[in-house]
């Protein structure tokens, strides 16, 4: 199956549902879903054409985690 094909199939289904819908607000929701699926198809196809891959950064160990700073509190002397 071609990259992005399933997203385009979902988009077509959403478009069909939008055309059948009589409630304008729900129709807009279906149209928005169709647009989102078309964008996912485009992104999937773009990602398939590129040789880039995302690698998450390594997790920080406890030695690398920033420690909260402690501030010394000044004591107020009672006025006489």
Buried (B, 14 or more C-beta within 10 A) or exposed (E): EEBBEBBBEBBEBBBEBBEEBEEEEEBEBBBEBBEBBBEBBEEBBEEEEEEEEEEEEEEEEEEEEEEEEEEEEEEEEEEE
